[in-house]
């Protein structure tokens, strides 16, 4: 990458480009400059579905000059004739949603920092591509679906009130992010199945890695992070003054923030009170069939996992009558639920 290109924005590079034909909406270039800039100068792996004349791949090779792999995939056989000066650029010809083509792409690199879907723009294709390639996005990576304006047009399986449009699918991912707050627990997979069908099978863990879903004009940007970073986490309580409410409720137990006068002594009494309440509630949980659960011997369970305490700390699980061992392994650890 030349010093001249290092200083150029994506808009600059498009404006000065004189190679293979490329086109992106002006707003995309501004948005991409914002979200892709942190990846610049790094040895990233990028996949773009939809190549056409190959101009965008040329420009990506200038913008991400240190990239390990810049892979384009297109169904048009004429793309076999494309050649590029940057060694990182490769083109795979075929339908990106067909298993044999997926294998060719992932044979080059099995994971990506950035995936851009600029393919057919047909809703079912967009959804299938996401299900196939989002699992291959690395933690901290991005999945971008372009030209979602087509999601409103019937010719592309869209419509403002079309329940299986690509936009309808991506909107549901907002609920997936907030999974831990659902009043009626189900699997994330099952929630999306009305749109995806069985193509969603096996992606429960991957869905827990969706950190954010951002919508911009005709774009959806999905960011991936480790599932532990996607839960709401503990509440930070700071300060001592309580001029309006005098008590805080935590897991059903009322505690009073110690005053500056009482200090540590009050805090100790509060902790003892909570421990007594927890012990009493644990004692009230009778033995269930799940004490013989096959999951209690799982090596993935923490050594200090107490099923009764888990049910006390997570009353919705207790109310549902769910095996605490099974629930923690499948959901609780991904959601950051307390077990001690």
C-alpha positions as CSV (number, residue, x, y, z in Angstrom):
1,X,0.0,0.0,0.0
2,X,1.5,3.3,-1.0
3,X,1.7,6.3,1.4
4,X,-0.7,8.1,-1.0
5,X,-3.4,5.4,-0.6
6,X,-2.9,5.2,3.2
7,X,-4.2,8.8,3.5
8,X,-7.2,8.2,1.2
9,X,-10.7,7.5,2.4
10,X,-12.9,4.9,0.7
11,X,-14.7,7.7,-1.1
12,X,-11.3,9.0,-2.3
13,X,-10.4,5.6,-3.7
14,X,-13.7,5.2,-5.5
15,X,-13.4,8.7,-7.0
16,X,-9.9,8.0,-8.3
17,X,-10.5,4.5,-9.4
18,X,-9.8,3.8,-13.1
19,X,-9.7,0.0,-13.2
20,X,-12.5,-2.5,-13.3
21,X,-16.0,-1.1,-13.0
22,X,-17.3,-0.7,-9.4
23,X,-20.3,1.0,-8.0
24,X,-21.6,1.6,-4.4
25,X,-24.1,4.1,-3.1
26,X,-22.4,7.3,-1.8
27,X,-23.9,6.7,1.7
28,X,-22.3,3.2,1.8
29,X,-18.9,4.6,1.3
30,X,-19.3,7.0,4.2
31,X,-20.8,4.2,6.4
32,X,-18.0,1.8,5.4
33,X,-15.3,4.4,6.2
34,X,-16.7,4.6,9.7
35,X,-17.2,0.9,10.4
36,X,-14.3,-0.6,8.5
37,X,-11.6,1.9,9.4
38,X,-10.5,0.0,12.6
39,X,-9.7,-3.0,10.3
40,X,-7.4,-1.0,8.0
41,X,-3.7,-1.9,8.1
42,X,-4.4,-5.3,9.6
43,X,-4.1,-8.8,8.0
44,X,-7.8,-9.3,7.7
45,X,-9.8,-11.8,5.7
46,X,-12.8,-10.4,3.7
47,X,-15.5,-12.1,1.8
48,X,-17.7,-10.2,-0.7
49,X,-20.7,-12.1,-2.2
50,X,-21.3,-10.5,-5.6
51,X,-18.4,-9.6,-7.8
52,X,-19.8,-8.4,-11.2
53,X,-16.8,-6.8,-13.0
54,X,-14.5,-7.0,-9.9
55,X,-14.1,-3.3,-9.3
56,X,-15.0,-3.4,-5.7
57,X,-12.4,-6.2,-5.1
58,X,-9.7,-4.0,-6.6
59,X,-10.7,-1.1,-4.4
60,X,-10.9,-3.3,-1.3
61,X,-7.3,-4.4,-2.1
62,X,-6.2,-0.8,-1.9
63,X,-8.2,0.1,1.2
64,X,-7.2,-3.1,3.0
65,X,-3.7,-3.4,1.6
66,X,-2.5,-5.6,4.4
67,X,-5.3,-8.1,3.9
68,X,-4.5,-11.8,3.9
69,X,-7.5,-12.7,1.8
70,X,-10.0,-10.7,-0.2
71,X,-12.4,-13.3,-1.7
72,X,-15.2,-12.5,-4.1
73,X,-17.9,-15.0,-5.0
74,X,-20.2,-14.6,-8.0
75,X,-22.5,-16.9,-9.9
76,X,-21.6,-15.5,-13.3
77,X,-19.2,-17.8,-15.2
78,X,-17.6,-14.8,-16.9
79,X,-16.0,-14.0,-13.5
80,X,-13.5,-16.8,-14.2
81,X,-11.8,-14.4,-16.6
82,X,-11.1,-11.8,-13.9
83,X,-7.5,-11.3,-12.8
84,X,-6.1,-9.0,-10.1
85,X,-2.6,-7.6,-9.4
86,X,-3.0,-7.9,-5.6
87,X,-2.0,-11.4,-4.5
88,X,-4.7,-11.5,-1.7
89,X,-7.6,-11.3,-4.2
90,X,-9.3,-14.5,-5.3
91,X,-12.6,-15.2,-7.0
92,X,-14.8,-18.2,-6.5
93,X,-17.4,-18.8,-9.2
94,X,-20.7,-20.3,-8.2
95,X,-23.8,-19.9,-6.0
96,X,-22.4,-18.8,-2.6
97,X,-25.3,-20.7,-0.9
98,X,-24.5,-24.1,-2.4
99,X,-22.4,-26.4,-0.1
100,X,-19.8,-27.2,-2.8
101,X,-19.1,-23.4,-3.2
102,X,-19.1,-22.8,0.5
103,X,-16.4,-25.5,0.7
104,X,-14.3,-23.8,-2.0
105,X,-14.5,-20.5,-0.2
106,X,-13.7,-21.9,3.2
107,X,-10.8,-23.9,1.7
108,X,-9.1,-20.5,1.2
109,X,-9.8,-19.4,4.7
110,X,-12.2,-20.8,7.2
111,X,-13.1,-17.6,9.0
112,X,-13.5,-13.9,8.2
113,X,-13.2,-10.5,9.8
114,X,-15.7,-8.9,7.3
115,X,-18.4,-10.5,5.2
116,X,-20.3,-8.3,2.7
117,X,-23.4,-9.7,1.0
118,X,-23.9,-7.8,-2.3
119,X,-25.4,-10.9,-4.0
120,X,-28.8,-11.5,-5.5
121,X,-30.7,-9.2,-3.0
122,X,-33.4,-11.8,-2.9
123,X,-34.7,-12.2,0.6
124,X,-34.4,-15.9,0.9
125,X,-30.8,-15.8,-0.5
126,X,-29.8,-13.0,1.9
127,X,-31.1,-15.0,4.9
128,X,-29.5,-18.2,3.8
129,X,-26.2,-16.5,3.2
130,X,-26.3,-15.1,6.7
131,X,-27.0,-18.5,8.2
132,X,-24.1,-20.0,6.2
133,X,-21.4,-17.3,6.7
134,X,-22.1,-15.5,10.0
135,X,-20.9,-18.6,11.8
136,X,-17.6,-18.1,10.0
137,X,-17.2,-14.5,11.1
138,X,-14.6,-14.1,13.8
139,X,-15.2,-12.6,17.2
140,X,-15.0,-8.9,16.8
141,X,-15.9,-9.2,13.1
142,X,-18.7,-7.8,11.0
143,X,-21.4,-9.1,8.7
144,X,-22.9,-6.6,6.3
145,X,-26.0,-7.1,4.1
146,X,-26.2,-4.5,1.3
147,X,-29.1,-3.2,-0.8
148,X,-31.8,-4.1,1.6
149,X,-34.0,-1.6,-0.1
150,X,-34.9,-4.7,-2.2
151,X,-36.5,-6.1,0.9
152,X,-39.5,-3.8,0.2
153,X,-40.0,-5.0,-3.4
154,X,-42.1,-8.1,-4.3
155,X,-39.8,-9.1,-7.2
156,X,-37.1,-9.7,-4.6
157,X,-39.4,-11.6,-2.2
158,X,-40.0,-8.4,-0.2
159,X,-42.8,-6.0,0.9
160,X,-43.4,-3.6,3.7
161,X,-45.4,-6.2,5.5
162,X,-43.8,-9.3,4.1
163,X,-43.1,-11.5,7.1
164,X,-40.3,-13.4,5.4
165,X,-38.4,-10.5,3.9
166,X,-34.7,-10.1,4.7
167,X,-35.5,-7.0,6.8
168,X,-38.1,-8.9,8.8
169,X,-35.4,-11.5,9.6
170,X,-32.8,-9.0,10.6
171,X,-35.3,-7.2,12.8
172,X,-35.9,-10.4,14.7
173,X,-32.2,-10.5,15.6
174,X,-32.9,-7.5,17.9
175,X,-35.0,-9.9,20.0
176,X,-32.2,-12.5,19.8
177,X,-29.8,-10.0,21.4
178,X,-32.2,-9.6,24.3
179,X,-32.8,-13.3,24.7
180,X,-32.1,-13.3,28.5
181,X,-35.1,-11.0,29.1
182,X,-37.7,-13.1,27.3
183,X,-40.6,-13.9,29.7
184,X,-41.2,-17.3,28.0
185,X,-38.0,-19.1,27.3
186,X,-37.5,-20.9,24.1
187,X,-34.6,-21.5,21.8
188,X,-33.3,-18.7,19.7
189,X,-33.4,-21.1,16.8
190,X,-37.1,-21.8,17.3
191,X,-37.9,-18.1,17.4
192,X,-36.4,-17.6,13.9
193,X,-37.6,-20.9,12.5
194,X,-40.8,-19.4,11.0
195,X,-38.6,-17.5,8.5
196,X,-35.6,-19.8,8.2
197,X,-37.1,-23.2,8.4
198,X,-34.6,-26.0,9.4
199,X,-31.7,-24.0,8.0
200,X,-31.4,-22.5,11.5
201,X,-30.7,-25.8,13.1
202,X,-27.4,-26.0,15.1
203,X,-26.9,-22.3,15.3
204,X,-28.1,-21.7,18.9
205,X,-24.6,-21.0,20.2
206,X,-23.7,-18.8,17.2
207,X,-26.9,-16.7,17.7
208,X,-25.7,-16.0,21.2
209,X,-22.6,-14.3,19.7
210,X,-24.6,-11.6,18.0
211,X,-23.5,-8.5,19.8
212,X,-25.3,-5.8,17.9
213,X,-27.6,-5.3,14.9
214,X,-27.4,-1.8,13.3
215,X,-29.7,-0.6,10.5
216,X,-28.7,2.2,8.1
217,X,-30.3,3.1,4.8
218,X,-30.4,-0.2,2.9
219,X,-27.7,-1.7,5.1
220,X,-27.8,-4.1,8.1
221,X,-24.5,-4.4,10.1
222,X,-24.3,-7.4,12.5
223,X,-21.4,-7.4,14.9
224,X,-20.1,-10.6,16.5
225,X,-18.6,-10.9,20.0
226,X,-18.1,-13.8,22.5
227,X,-21.5,-14.7,24.0
228,X,-20.2,-13.6,27.5
229,X,-19.9,-10.0,26.2
230,X,-23.5,-10.0,25.0
231,X,-25.4,-10.3,28.3
232,X,-26.6,-7.4,30.4
233,X,-24.2,-8.3,33.2
234,X,-24.3,-7.4,36.9
235,X,-25.8,-4.1,38.2
236,X,-23.3,-1.5,39.4
237,X,-24.6,0.3,42.5
238,X,-22.7,3.3,43.6
239,X,-23.4,6.2,46.0
240,X,-24.9,6.3,49.4
241,X,-27.7,8.9,49.3
242,X,-31.2,7.6,48.9
243,X,-33.5,10.6,49.0
244,X,-36.4,8.9,47.1
245,X,-36.3,5.1,47.6
246,X,-34.6,3.6,50.7
247,X,-34.4,-0.1,49.6
248,X,-33.0,-2.0,46.6
249,X,-34.4,-5.4,45.6
250,X,-31.9,-8.0,44.4
251,X,-33.1,-11.5,43.6
252,X,-36.1,-11.0,45.7
253,X,-34.2,-9.9,48.8
254,X,-34.4,-6.4,50.1
255,X,-31.1,-4.8,51.1
256,X,-30.4,-1.4,52.5
257,X,-27.3,0.5,51.3
258,X,-25.2,1.0,54.5
259,X,-25.1,4.6,55.7
260,X,-21.7,6.3,56.1
261,X,-22.1,6.0,59.9
262,X,-22.7,2.2,60.1
263,X,-20.5,1.4,57.1
264,X,-19.0,-2.1,57.1
265,X,-21.0,-3.4,60.0
266,X,-24.3,-2.7,58.2
267,X,-23.0,-4.3,55.0
268,X,-22.0,-7.4,56.9
269,X,-25.5,-7.7,58.5
270,X,-27.0,-7.2,55.0
271,X,-24.9,-10.1,53.6
272,X,-25.8,-12.3,56.5
273,X,-29.5,-11.6,56.0
274,X,-29.3,-12.4,52.3
275,X,-27.4,-15.6,53.0
276,X,-30.0,-16.7,55.5
277,X,-32.8,-16.0,53.0
278,X,-31.0,-17.9,50.3
279,X,-30.4,-20.9,52.7
280,X,-34.1,-20.9,53.6
281,X,-35.2,-20.8,50.0
282,X,-32.8,-23.5,49.0
283,X,-34.1,-25.7,51.8
284,X,-37.7,-25.2,50.5
285,X,-36.7,-26.7,47.1
286,X,-37.6,-30.4,47.3
287,X,-35.7,-33.1,45.5
288,X,-36.7,-33.3,41.9
289,X,-36.1,-36.0,39.2
290,X,-33.3,-33.8,37.9
291,X,-31.1,-34.9,40.8
292,X,-30.6,-38.0,38.6
293,X,-30.1,-35.9,35.5
294,X,-27.6,-37.3,33.0
295,X,-26.3,-33.7,32.6
296,X,-25.0,-33.4,36.2
297,X,-21.9,-35.4,35.2
298,X,-21.1,-33.1,32.3
299,X,-17.4,-31.9,32.4
300,X,-18.7,-28.5,31.3
301,X,-20.4,-27.9,34.6
302,X,-18.5,-25.7,37.1
303,X,-17.2,-27.8,40.0
304,X,-19.1,-25.7,42.5
305,X,-22.4,-25.8,40.6
306,X,-25.3,-26.2,43.0
307,X,-28.6,-26.9,41.2
308,X,-30.8,-25.7,44.1
309,X,-29.0,-22.4,44.4
310,X,-29.2,-22.0,40.6
311,X,-33.0,-22.4,40.8
312,X,-33.1,-19.9,43.7
313,X,-31.0,-17.3,41.8
314,X,-33.0,-17.9,38.6
315,X,-36.7,-18.3,39.7
316,X,-38.0,-18.3,36.1
317,X,-36.1,-21.6,35.6
318,X,-37.5,-23.0,38.8
319,X,-41.1,-21.9,37.8
320,X,-40.7,-23.6,34.4
321,X,-39.7,-26.9,36.1
322,X,-36.6,-27.2,33.9
323,X,-33.7,-29.4,34.7
324,X,-31.1,-26.9,36.1
325,X,-28.1,-28.8,34.9
326,X,-29.5,-28.9,31.3
327,X,-30.6,-25.3,31.5
328,X,-27.2,-24.0,32.7
329,X,-25.3,-26.0,30.0
330,X,-27.6,-24.9,27.2
331,X,-28.6,-21.4,28.2
332,X,-27.3,-20.2,31.6
333,X,-23.6,-20.1,30.9
334,X,-24.2,-18.3,27.6
335,X,-26.4,-15.8,29.3
336,X,-24.0,-15.2,32.2
337,X,-26.5,-16.5,34.7
338,X,-25.4,-16.7,38.3
339,X,-25.0,-20.2,39.9
340,X,-23.3,-19.1,43.1
